[in-house]
Amino acid sequence: MLPHIEVAPENAQQLALDFLVDEWNLSVNDREWLTVITARLIGESWYVVEIGVEGLPDKWAIQVYDTGECDPDYTFVSPIATLDPSEAELMPSAIATMLEAERHTLSSTRV
């Protein structure tokens, strides 16, 4: 079992951002496209950190525990089901690929 540590909001934000960047193998330049929207303490032991792409409604909600670990079963939310090719041209290919894959996953689960 991992030890309990104190995780400050800014640390939770950084841990969540690092997790998402690692999860999608993003470069330092790609990382610049991501921004922390909020970090909320839930109870006494973990945070929910929301990360988005500047100017888009998409967001990832990542749980960061008091152990400093991120839950790999994060939540992706978007009101948009697909990525328009003209929209994709305006961003790095890794960010476009990430959004396209996440939105596709959502669209395949919507009824």
C-alpha positions as CSV (number, residue, x, y, z in Angstrom):
1,M,0.0,0.0,0.0
2,L,1.3,3.4,-0.9
3,P,1.9,5.9,2.0
4,H,-0.4,8.9,2.6
5,I,1.2,12.2,1.6
6,E,0.0,15.7,1.6
7,V,-0.9,16.8,-1.9
8,A,-1.5,20.6,-2.4
9,P,-3.9,21.7,-5.1
10,E,-1.0,22.9,-7.4
11,N,0.7,19.6,-6.9
12,A,-2.5,17.7,-7.8
13,Q,-2.8,19.8,-11.0
14,Q,0.8,19.1,-12.0
15,L,0.4,15.3,-11.3
16,A,-2.8,15.2,-13.4
17,L,-1.2,17.1,-16.2
18,D,1.9,14.9,-16.2
19,F,-0.3,11.8,-16.1
20,L,-2.3,12.9,-19.2
21,V,0.8,13.9,-21.1
22,D,2.4,10.5,-20.3
23,E,-0.8,8.7,-21.1
24,W,-0.9,10.2,-24.6
25,N,2.9,10.4,-25.2
26,L,2.7,14.2,-25.8
27,S,5.7,16.3,-26.5
28,V,6.6,19.4,-24.5
29,N,5.2,21.6,-27.3
30,D,1.9,19.5,-27.3
31,R,1.7,19.9,-23.5
32,E,1.4,23.7,-24.1
33,W,-2.0,23.1,-25.6
34,L,-3.4,21.7,-22.3
35,T,-4.6,23.8,-19.5
36,V,-5.9,23.0,-16.0
37,I,-9.5,24.2,-15.6
38,T,-10.1,23.3,-11.9
39,A,-8.7,21.2,-9.1
40,R,-11.3,20.3,-6.4
41,L,-10.5,18.6,-3.1
42,I,-12.9,15.8,-2.6
43,G,-13.2,14.8,1.1
44,E,-9.8,14.8,2.7
45,S,-7.9,12.4,0.5
46,W,-8.1,13.2,-3.2
47,Y,-8.6,15.8,-5.9
48,V,-10.5,15.9,-9.2
49,V,-8.5,17.8,-11.7
50,E,-10.1,19.0,-14.9
51,I,-7.8,19.6,-17.9
52,G,-8.9,21.0,-21.2
53,V,-7.6,22.3,-24.5
54,E,-7.7,26.1,-24.7
55,G,-10.7,27.3,-26.6
56,L,-12.4,23.9,-26.8
57,P,-15.2,22.4,-24.7
58,D,-13.5,19.1,-24.2
59,K,-12.2,18.1,-20.8
60,W,-10.6,15.3,-18.9
61,A,-11.4,14.7,-15.2
62,I,-8.5,12.9,-13.5
63,Q,-8.6,11.8,-9.9
64,V,-5.4,12.4,-7.9
65,Y,-5.1,10.5,-4.7
66,D,-3.3,11.4,-1.5
67,T,-0.7,8.9,-2.5
68,G,0.3,11.1,-5.4
69,E,-1.1,8.5,-7.8
70,C,-3.6,9.3,-10.6
71,D,-6.5,7.0,-11.3
72,P,-5.9,5.5,-14.8
73,D,-9.7,5.4,-15.4
74,Y,-10.1,9.1,-16.0
75,T,-13.2,10.6,-17.5
76,F,-13.4,12.5,-20.8
77,V,-16.3,14.8,-21.5
78,S,-17.2,16.7,-24.7
79,P,-20.4,17.9,-26.3
80,I,-18.9,17.3,-29.7
81,A,-18.8,13.8,-31.2
82,T,-16.2,14.3,-33.9
83,L,-13.2,16.4,-34.8
84,D,-13.6,18.5,-37.9
85,P,-10.6,18.2,-40.3
86,S,-10.4,22.0,-40.5
87,E,-10.3,22.2,-36.7
88,A,-7.6,19.5,-36.6
89,E,-5.4,21.4,-38.9
90,L,-5.1,24.3,-36.4
91,M,-3.5,22.1,-33.7
92,P,-0.5,19.7,-33.4
93,S,-1.2,16.3,-34.8
94,A,-0.8,14.6,-31.4
95,I,-3.5,16.8,-29.8
96,A,-5.8,16.3,-32.8
97,T,-5.3,12.5,-32.6
98,M,-6.0,12.6,-28.8
99,L,-9.2,14.6,-29.3
100,E,-10.4,12.5,-32.2
101,A,-9.8,9.2,-30.3
102,E,-11.5,10.5,-27.1
103,R,-14.5,11.9,-29.0
104,H,-14.8,8.7,-31.0
105,T,-14.9,6.7,-27.8
106,L,-17.7,9.0,-26.6
107,S,-19.7,8.8,-29.8
108,S,-19.6,5.0,-29.8
109,T,-21.1,5.0,-26.3
110,R,-23.9,7.5,-27.0
111,V,-27.2,6.1,-27.9
